[in-house]
Amino acid sequence: MTEDDKYALKEFLNGVAVTLGVVGIGILIIGALSMNTPELKASFEVVDTYEGCDVVRYAPHQVAEYKYFLHCENNK
């Protein structure tokens, strides 16, 4: 192996090490940011009444999708 080959191999390995280091730091940053994501909760809200029942709006996990249902208490 000539001196030029040794120099090229050394430069190649340095490039691989730097690339792996940069990618590793990026993965660590992304992992740290994803751990700080707040826990999403479903929300319920009474929005109206209908024949003595509450009309409840349900938003699962704070998405822009609503589901509605009636909540009636039996007073027998």
Steps between C-alpha positions, in 0.01 A plus 500: 500500500649832395503821703235648270270203566550533874422871485186439293382228741562731797303783336215263410477368857504855638212588268302194612561588866387861453189389309405249768556763770277755328226244437523379861469853638199559273331184626565602862350845440190356332461248783529771765242718327254215458515417871367848584176448308204561734262214559188542291167459673155457357267788577128496574284811493126547546397719207118488509197320639235293323181382669659505845825337389842658466653513152865420558778577252791259518838586345729197511860604568449862394467423129278710277229236505197514724254234600168579668284291730212543741544453872172444679474431870221264600306665783266214584 
